[in-house]
Amino acid sequence: MNTTFTDEEKLEYAGMDYLRSGVKEPETVYDLYVNNYPFLYLPENLRLANNVIYFSIRDSWNVDWNHASTLINQFPKLKKLYLVSNNFEVVPFSASKLTGLEELLIENNRNLHIERAMSEISKLKSLKKLALFTLPYSQLPDEVLNLQNLEEIWIGANDSLDYEQHFKILKKMKKLQALTIVEFQHSRLPKGLGELRLKELTLEDCKKLDYEQVFNDVGNFDSLTFLRIRGTELEYLPENIRRFENLKTLKLIENRQLNFDSLSEDLTFLTNLEELNLDASDANPPHKPASPHRLPEGIATLKNLKTLILDNLSYLDLYHGIDLMKKLPVLEKLSLEYISDYEYGGNVFVLPSSFSELTTLEKLNLNLTGPYTFDSLTTLPPNLTHLSKNESALEVFPPLILELKHLKSLRLKENRLTEIPPEISRLKNLVHLDLSKNKLEDLPDEIAELKNLRFLQISENPLSEDEEKQERIRKLLPNTVISFYY
């Protein structure tokens, strides 16, 4: 495999694998997900999964955690470990074995003994991110201070948590720059937040919180570059958000009451924004409204904006939206997943012909947008390197894609494709191709001409269960990591 890929690229391109893939083709697995495992022992074949970078196990109450720890300890490249809704009392790993672990999440484990857990966690010298929420504890053990490289911590979803004590401890952590608070159930946070000099702050499902007070407590507004607010009933953001002049990332997710007109004015003060995420942050009426929803006009003033996420927005005026985007000189990434256009309704839309004028665009997400998206286009933005159109009921491979000479990653997962055209060989720069969950009986011989292809997902197609076809595809693509199983 090409050694120039970063671990993040491997996770992005190889995709998430479930247990069947981990057992039948362990050498292809980088991101392994185990959910609701009903048996006592995890499969021994997982010991061969030597490339695993990210491992998640959740809702697996019957597992023998002593046995599980011997497997987890044998993932030599493990960097991310997520343990969700399980029932162990002590953490199922040895810090001395996981010397490269950078992220650890433990969520919703009612049996965890926090002091014993932190005794082991505190030995993870490479740890940069620690998430501890929905856990039975009040005070953060002092051993957390041994995590001298910790940059980010998640806490919350726990009514007994002593936040003031947490803030006092976190203040002593010299490299800490990111804090996430989950499901805080009161209007005011205890004292100490402003003393942390945070660069990144996330407030998730904190519906009762007085956000104006929080923004005042942050104190040093010059240091904050990342703000994420999710799951509120806010109609308007507090006006003091306009003081965050150095904010580069603003994520407003699942805030269904948010007023876009007010937000428009807020954006004109945040001129350094490079990423704006408005995922599911608009009213979602059960019936078609009298007029279309319009994106905030203030988006057009964000001349440094590189990433725009508009997923799960409904009844949009897409023509107006594209006109705003055309005023963004450095826009590189756009996500329109599961949105609906006012003209067509539902979660189906047709891109306006002016969309092809977004010539700076490199990454485009059109998942869950139906099969007619390209019908008004004669060409796609010419500099696209990443295109995703999963779950869109495609029955025919869109021919416009074949003109994208810079394309590196193509995702067409969970459609209705029955064949791939031989002309796919024109995508000479393709590194990653996801065709899983379609109706493919075979692949064309011309796929062998994709000399740069390093990752291919082809699981849950008729060909995936045919060993002769598996062998044929392996011979066509000898340098490609191929996943036949999910």
C-alpha positions as CSV (number, residue, x, y, z in Angstrom):
1,M,0.0,0.0,0.0
2,N,1.1,3.6,-0.7
3,T,2.9,4.7,2.4
4,T,2.2,8.3,1.7
5,F,-1.4,8.1,3.0
6,T,-1.9,9.6,6.4
7,D,-3.9,7.6,9.0
8,E,-6.8,10.0,8.5
9,E,-6.8,9.3,4.8
10,K,-6.7,5.6,5.5
11,L,-9.8,5.9,7.7
12,E,-11.5,8.1,5.2
13,Y,-10.8,5.8,2.2
14,A,-11.0,2.4,3.8
15,G,-14.3,3.2,5.5
16,M,-16.0,1.6,8.5
17,D,-15.9,-2.2,8.7
18,Y,-18.1,-4.4,10.8
19,L,-17.2,-7.7,12.4
20,R,-17.7,-9.9,9.3
21,S,-15.1,-8.0,7.4
22,G,-12.8,-8.1,10.4
23,V,-13.0,-11.9,10.5
24,K,-13.0,-12.7,6.8
25,E,-10.5,-10.1,5.5
26,P,-8.7,-8.7,8.6
27,E,-5.8,-7.2,6.6
28,T,-8.1,-4.8,4.8
29,V,-9.6,-3.3,8.0
30,Y,-8.5,0.1,9.4
31,D,-11.8,1.2,11.1
32,L,-13.5,-1.7,13.0
33,Y,-16.9,-1.3,14.5
34,V,-18.5,-4.0,16.8
35,N,-22.1,-3.4,17.8
36,N,-24.4,-5.5,20.0
37,Y,-22.1,-8.5,20.1
38,P,-24.0,-11.3,21.8
39,F,-21.3,-13.8,22.6
40,L,-18.7,-14.2,25.4
41,Y,-15.5,-14.0,23.3
42,L,-14.7,-11.8,20.4
43,P,-13.4,-13.8,17.3
44,E,-9.8,-14.8,17.6
45,N,-9.2,-13.9,13.9
46,L,-9.3,-10.2,14.9
47,R,-5.8,-10.8,16.2
48,L,-4.8,-10.6,12.5
49,A,-6.3,-7.2,12.0
50,N,-2.9,-5.5,12.3
51,N,-3.9,-2.3,10.4
52,V,-6.7,-1.2,12.7
53,I,-6.4,2.5,13.6
54,Y,-9.9,3.1,15.0
55,F,-11.8,0.5,17.1
56,S,-15.3,0.9,18.5
57,I,-17.3,-1.5,20.5
58,R,-20.7,-0.7,21.9
59,D,-23.8,-2.3,23.4
60,S,-21.9,-5.6,24.0
61,W,-23.0,-6.6,27.5
62,N,-22.1,-10.3,27.3
63,V,-18.4,-9.8,26.3
64,D,-15.7,-11.2,28.5
65,W,-13.7,-8.0,28.9
66,N,-10.5,-9.8,30.1
67,H,-10.5,-11.6,26.8
68,A,-11.4,-8.5,24.8
69,S,-8.5,-6.6,26.4
70,T,-6.0,-9.2,25.0
71,L,-7.3,-8.5,21.5
72,I,-7.4,-4.7,21.9
73,N,-3.8,-4.7,23.3
74,Q,-2.7,-6.5,20.1
75,F,-3.8,-3.7,17.7
76,P,-0.3,-2.3,17.1
77,K,-1.4,0.8,15.1
78,L,-4.5,1.7,17.3
79,K,-4.9,5.5,17.7
80,K,-8.7,5.8,18.4
81,L,-10.6,3.6,20.9
82,Y,-14.3,4.2,21.5
83,L,-16.1,2.2,24.2
84,V,-19.9,3.0,24.3
85,S,-22.7,1.5,26.4
86,N,-20.8,-1.5,27.8
87,N,-20.5,-2.9,31.3
88,F,-16.8,-3.2,32.3
89,E,-15.6,-2.1,35.7
90,V,-12.0,-1.5,34.7
91,V,-10.8,-0.3,31.3
92,P,-10.2,-3.3,28.9
93,F,-6.7,-2.4,27.8
94,S,-3.2,-1.9,29.1
95,A,-1.6,1.5,28.6
96,S,1.8,-0.1,28.2
97,K,0.5,-1.9,25.0
98,L,-1.3,1.1,23.5
99,T,1.6,3.5,23.3
100,G,0.3,5.3,20.2
101,L,-3.3,5.8,21.4
102,E,-4.4,9.4,20.8
103,E,-8.2,9.3,21.4
104,L,-10.2,7.5,24.0
105,L,-14.0,7.7,24.5
106,I,-15.9,6.0,27.3
107,E,-19.6,6.7,27.3
108,N,-22.6,5.3,29.2
109,N,-20.9,2.7,31.3
110,R,-22.7,2.5,34.6
111,N,-20.3,0.0,36.2
112,L,-17.1,1.9,35.6
113,H,-14.9,2.6,38.6
114,I,-13.5,6.0,37.7
115,E,-10.5,6.0,40.1
116,R,-9.3,2.6,38.8
117,A,-10.0,3.6,35.2
118,M,-8.0,6.8,35.5
119,S,-5.1,5.0,37.1
120,E,-4.6,3.2,33.8
121,I,-5.8,6.0,31.5
122,S,-3.3,8.4,33.0
123,K,-0.4,6.2,31.7
124,L,-1.4,6.9,28.0
125,K,1.4,9.3,27.3
126,S,0.3,9.9,23.7
127,L,-3.4,10.7,24.5
128,K,-4.7,13.9,23.0
129,K,-8.4,13.5,23.3
130,L,-10.4,12.0,26.3
131,A,-14.2,11.8,26.4
132,L,-15.9,10.7,29.7
133,F,-19.6,11.2,29.8
134,T,-22.7,9.4,31.0
135,L,-20.5,7.8,33.7
136,P,-21.0,7.3,37.4
137,Y,-18.6,9.8,39.0
138,S,-18.6,13.3,40.4
139,Q,-15.0,14.5,40.6
140,L,-12.2,14.1,38.1
141,P,-9.3,12.2,39.7
142,D,-6.0,14.2,39.9
143,E,-4.2,11.5,37.9
144,V,-5.6,13.1,34.8
145,L,-2.9,15.7,35.2
146,N,-0.4,13.0,34.1
147,L,-1.8,13.3,30.6
148,Q,0.6,16.0,29.6
149,N,-0.3,15.9,25.9
150,L,-4.0,16.1,26.4
151,E,-5.5,18.8,24.1
152,E,-9.2,18.0,24.2
153,I,-11.7,16.6,26.8
154,W,-15.4,15.8,26.7
155,I,-17.5,15.7,29.9
156,G,-21.2,15.8,30.9
157,A,-24.5,13.9,30.6
158,N,-24.1,13.4,34.4
159,D,-26.2,15.4,36.9
160,S,-23.8,14.6,39.8
161,L,-20.7,16.1,38.0
162,D,-18.8,18.7,39.9
163,Y,-18.0,21.1,37.1
164,E,-16.2,23.6,39.3
165,Q,-13.8,20.9,40.4
166,H,-13.3,19.9,36.8
167,F,-12.5,23.4,35.7
168,K,-9.9,23.8,38.5
169,I,-8.2,20.6,37.4
170,L,-8.4,21.4,33.7
171,K,-6.9,24.8,34.3
172,K,-3.7,23.1,35.3
173,M,-3.4,21.2,32.0
174,K,-1.0,23.3,29.9
175,K,-1.9,21.8,26.4
176,L,-5.6,21.7,26.9
177,Q,-7.4,23.8,24.3
178,A,-10.7,22.1,23.5
179,L,-13.7,21.4,25.8
180,T,-17.0,19.7,25.0
181,I,-19.9,19.8,27.5
182,V,-22.8,17.4,26.9
183,E,-26.3,17.6,28.3
184,F,-25.8,20.2,31.0
185,Q,-29.1,20.6,32.7
186,H,-28.9,24.1,34.3
187,S,-29.0,27.6,33.0
188,R,-25.6,28.7,34.3
189,L,-22.2,27.0,34.3
190,P,-20.1,27.2,37.5
191,K,-17.2,29.6,37.7
192,G,-14.0,28.7,36.0
193,L,-14.8,28.3,32.3
194,G,-13.2,31.6,31.3
195,E,-9.9,30.7,33.0
196,L,-9.3,27.8,30.6
197,R,-8.3,30.0,27.7
198,L,-9.9,27.7,25.3
199,K,-9.4,27.6,21.5
200,E,-12.3,25.3,20.9
201,L,-15.7,25.0,22.7
202,T,-18.6,22.6,22.1
203,L,-21.9,22.7,23.9
204,E,-24.1,19.7,23.0
205,D,-27.7,19.3,23.9
206,C,-27.5,21.9,26.6
207,K,-31.1,23.2,26.1
208,K,-31.4,25.2,29.4
209,L,-28.1,27.0,29.2
210,D,-27.9,30.8,29.2
211,Y,-25.6,31.1,26.1
212,E,-25.1,34.8,26.6
213,Q,-23.6,34.1,30.0
214,V,-21.4,31.3,28.6
215,F,-20.0,33.6,25.9
216,N,-19.2,36.3,28.5
217,D,-17.6,33.7,30.8
218,V,-15.3,32.5,27.9
219,G,-13.4,35.7,28.8
220,N,-10.6,35.9,26.3
221,F,-12.5,36.1,23.0
222,D,-9.3,36.4,21.0
223,S,-8.3,32.8,21.7
224,L,-11.5,31.1,20.6
225,T,-11.3,29.8,17.0
226,F,-13.8,26.9,17.1
227,L,-17.4,27.0,18.4
228,R,-20.0,24.2,18.1
229,I,-23.5,24.4,19.4
230,R,-25.9,21.5,19.0
231,G,-29.4,20.6,19.9
232,T,-30.8,23.9,21.3
233,E,-34.1,25.7,20.9
234,L,-32.3,29.0,20.3
235,E,-34.1,31.4,17.9
236,Y,-31.3,33.9,18.0
237,L,-27.6,33.7,18.9
238,P,-26.6,36.0,21.7
239,E,-25.3,39.3,20.2
240,N,-22.0,38.9,22.0
241,I,-21.1,36.1,19.6
242,R,-20.0,38.9,17.3
243,R,-17.1,39.5,19.6
244,F,-15.5,36.3,18.5
245,E,-13.5,38.0,15.7
246,N,-10.9,35.2,15.4
247,L,-13.5,32.4,15.0
248,K,-12.6,30.2,12.1
249,T,-15.1,27.4,12.6
250,L,-18.8,27.8,13.5
251,K,-21.0,24.7,13.7
252,L,-24.7,25.2,14.5
253,I,-26.2,21.7,14.3
254,E,-29.8,20.7,15.0
255,N,-30.9,24.1,16.3
256,R,-34.4,23.9,14.6
257,Q,-35.7,27.2,15.8
258,L,-32.7,29.3,14.5
259,N,-33.6,32.5,12.7
260,F,-31.5,32.8,9.5
261,D,-32.2,36.5,9.1
262,S,-30.7,37.3,12.5
263,L,-27.8,34.8,11.9
264,S,-27.1,36.7,8.6
265,E,-26.2,39.8,10.5
266,D,-24.1,37.8,13.0
267,L,-22.0,36.4,10.1
268,T,-21.0,39.8,8.9
269,F,-19.0,40.3,12.1
270,L,-17.3,36.9,11.8
271,T,-15.1,37.7,8.8
272,N,-12.4,35.1,9.6
273,L,-14.7,32.1,9.3
274,E,-13.3,29.3,7.2
275,E,-16.0,26.7,8.1
276,L,-19.7,27.1,8.6
277,N,-22.0,24.2,9.4
278,L,-25.8,24.7,9.5
279,D,-26.7,21.0,9.6
280,A,-30.4,20.7,10.4
281,S,-30.6,24.2,11.9
282,D,-33.8,25.4,10.3
283,A,-37.5,24.9,10.8
284,N,-38.6,21.6,9.2
285,P,-42.4,22.1,8.5
286,P,-44.5,19.0,7.8
287,H,-45.9,20.7,4.7
288,K,-44.5,22.9,2.0
289,P,-44.3,26.5,3.2
290,A,-45.7,29.5,1.3
291,S,-42.3,30.6,0.3
292,P,-38.8,28.9,0.1
293,H,-36.3,29.0,2.9
294,R,-33.3,31.2,2.0
295,L,-29.8,30.8,3.3
296,P,-28.4,33.7,5.4
297,E,-27.3,36.6,3.1
298,G,-24.3,37.1,5.4
299,I,-22.7,34.0,4.0
300,A,-21.7,36.1,0.9
301,T,-19.5,38.3,3.2
302,L,-17.3,35.3,4.3
303,K,-14.5,35.7,1.9
304,N,-12.3,33.2,3.8
305,L,-14.9,30.5,3.9
306,K,-13.5,27.1,2.6
307,T,-16.1,24.7,4.0
308,L,-19.9,25.0,3.9
309,I,-22.2,22.3,5.4
310,L,-25.9,22.6,4.6
311,D,-27.1,19.1,5.4
312,N,-30.7,18.3,6.3
313,L,-32.1,21.7,5.4
314,S,-35.6,21.7,3.9
315,Y,-37.4,23.7,1.1
316,L,-34.4,25.7,0.1
317,D,-34.2,28.3,-2.6
318,L,-31.3,26.6,-4.4
319,Y,-30.9,29.3,-7.0
320,H,-30.4,31.9,-4.3
321,G,-28.1,29.6,-2.4
322,I,-25.8,29.0,-5.4
323,D,-25.7,32.7,-6.1
324,L,-24.4,33.2,-2.6
325,M,-21.8,30.5,-3.0
326,K,-20.5,32.1,-6.2
327,K,-19.4,35.0,-4.1
328,L,-17.1,32.8,-2.0
329,P,-13.7,33.0,-3.7
330,V,-12.0,30.1,-1.8
331,L,-14.9,27.7,-1.2
332,E,-13.4,24.1,-1.4
333,K,-15.9,21.8,0.3
334,L,-19.7,21.8,0.1
335,S,-22.1,19.3,1.7
336,L,-25.8,19.2,0.6
337,E,-26.7,15.8,2.1
338,Y,-30.4,15.1,2.5
339,I,-31.6,18.6,1.6
340,S,-34.7,19.4,-0.3
341,D,-35.4,22.1,-3.0
342,Y,-38.5,24.2,-2.7
343,E,-39.4,23.6,-6.4
344,Y,-39.3,19.8,-6.2
345,G,-40.1,19.2,-2.5
346,G,-39.1,16.0,-0.6
347,N,-35.5,15.1,-0.4
348,V,-35.0,15.3,-4.2
349,F,-33.6,18.2,-6.1
350,V,-32.0,19.2,-9.4
351,L,-28.9,21.4,-9.2
352,P,-29.2,24.7,-11.1
353,S,-27.0,25.0,-14.2
354,S,-25.1,27.7,-12.5
355,F,-23.7,25.2,-10.1
356,S,-20.9,24.3,-12.5
357,E,-19.6,27.8,-12.0
358,L,-18.3,26.9,-8.5
359,T,-14.8,26.3,-10.0
360,T,-12.9,26.4,-6.7
361,L,-15.0,23.5,-5.3
362,E,-12.9,20.3,-4.6
363,K,-15.1,18.2,-2.3
364,L,-18.8,17.7,-2.8
365,N,-21.3,15.6,-0.7
366,L,-24.7,14.9,-2.4
367,N,-25.7,11.9,-0.4
368,L,-29.5,11.1,-0.1
369,T,-30.4,13.6,-2.8
370,G,-32.2,11.4,-5.4
371,P,-31.3,10.4,-8.9
372,Y,-32.1,13.6,-10.8
373,T,-29.4,15.9,-9.2
374,F,-27.4,16.4,-12.4
375,D,-30.3,16.6,-14.9
376,S,-29.9,20.3,-15.6
377,L,-26.1,20.2,-15.8
378,T,-23.8,19.8,-18.8
379,T,-20.7,19.7,-16.6
380,L,-19.8,19.4,-12.9
381,P,-17.4,21.8,-11.2
382,P,-14.1,20.9,-13.0
383,N,-11.8,20.8,-10.0
384,L,-13.6,18.2,-7.9
385,T,-11.4,15.7,-6.2
386,H,-14.0,14.1,-3.9
387,L,-17.6,13.3,-4.8
388,S,-20.1,11.4,-2.7
389,K,-23.5,10.4,-3.9
390,N,-24.6,7.6,-1.6
391,E,-28.2,6.4,-1.1
392,S,-29.5,8.3,-4.1
393,A,-31.5,5.6,-6.0
394,L,-29.1,5.8,-9.0
395,E,-29.7,3.1,-11.5
396,V,-27.2,4.3,-14.1
397,F,-23.6,5.5,-13.5
398,P,-23.8,9.4,-14.1
399,P,-21.8,10.1,-17.2
400,L,-20.8,13.6,-16.1
401,I,-18.6,12.0,-13.4
402,L,-16.4,10.6,-16.1
403,E,-15.3,14.1,-17.1
404,L,-13.7,14.8,-13.7
405,K,-10.1,14.4,-14.5
406,H,-8.9,15.4,-11.0
407,L,-11.2,13.0,-9.1
408,K,-9.5,11.0,-6.3
409,S,-12.4,9.7,-4.3
410,L,-15.8,8.5,-5.6
411,R,-18.6,7.2,-3.3
412,L,-21.7,5.6,-4.9
413,K,-22.7,3.4,-2.0
414,E,-26.2,2.0,-1.6
415,N,-27.6,2.8,-5.0
416,R,-29.1,0.5,-7.6
417,L,-26.3,0.3,-10.1
418,T,-26.2,-2.9,-12.2
419,E,-23.0,-2.1,-14.1
420,I,-20.0,0.2,-14.2
421,P,-19.1,1.6,-17.6
422,P,-15.7,0.7,-19.1
423,E,-15.0,4.4,-19.4
424,I,-14.3,4.5,-15.7
425,S,-10.8,4.0,-16.9
426,R,-10.7,7.7,-17.7
427,L,-10.6,8.6,-14.0
428,K,-6.8,8.2,-13.9
429,N,-6.3,9.9,-10.6
430,L,-8.9,7.8,-8.7
431,V,-7.5,6.6,-5.4
432,H,-10.7,5.5,-3.7
433,L,-13.9,3.9,-5.1
434,D,-16.9,2.8,-3.0
435,L,-19.5,0.7,-4.9
436,S,-20.8,-1.3,-1.9
437,K,-24.5,-2.1,-1.6
438,N,-25.4,-2.0,-5.3
439,K,-26.6,-4.7,-7.7
440,L,-23.3,-5.3,-9.5
441,E,-22.7,-8.7,-11.0
442,D,-19.2,-7.9,-12.1
443,L,-16.7,-5.1,-12.9
444,P,-15.3,-4.2,-16.3
445,D,-11.8,-5.3,-17.3
446,E,-10.9,-1.6,-17.8
447,I,-10.9,-1.0,-14.1
448,A,-7.4,-2.5,-14.2
449,E,-6.3,0.8,-15.9
450,L,-6.9,2.7,-12.7
451,K,-3.2,2.5,-11.6
452,N,-3.6,4.8,-8.7
453,L,-6.6,3.0,-7.1
454,R,-5.7,1.9,-3.6
455,F,-9.0,1.4,-1.9
456,L,-12.1,-0.3,-3.3
457,Q,-15.3,-1.2,-1.4
458,I,-17.5,-3.7,-3.2
459,S,-19.3,-5.4,-0.4
460,E,-23.0,-6.4,-0.5
461,N,-23.2,-6.8,-4.3
462,P,-24.0,-10.1,-6.1
463,L,-20.3,-10.4,-7.1
464,S,-19.2,-10.1,-3.5
465,E,-20.2,-13.7,-2.7
466,D,-18.7,-15.2,-5.8
467,E,-15.1,-16.4,-5.0
468,E,-14.2,-16.7,-8.7
469,K,-15.1,-13.1,-9.3
470,Q,-13.3,-12.0,-6.1
471,E,-10.1,-13.6,-7.4
472,R,-10.5,-12.1,-10.9
473,I,-10.9,-8.6,-9.3
474,R,-7.9,-9.1,-7.1
475,K,-5.8,-10.0,-10.2
476,L,-7.0,-6.9,-12.0
477,L,-6.1,-4.7,-9.0
478,P,-3.1,-6.3,-7.3
479,N,-2.1,-3.1,-5.5
480,T,-5.6,-2.2,-4.2
481,V,-7.0,-2.9,-0.7
482,I,-10.3,-4.5,-1.6
483,S,-13.2,-5.0,0.8
484,F,-15.7,-7.7,-0.3
485,Y,-17.4,-7.9,3.1
486,Y,-19.1,-5.3,5.3
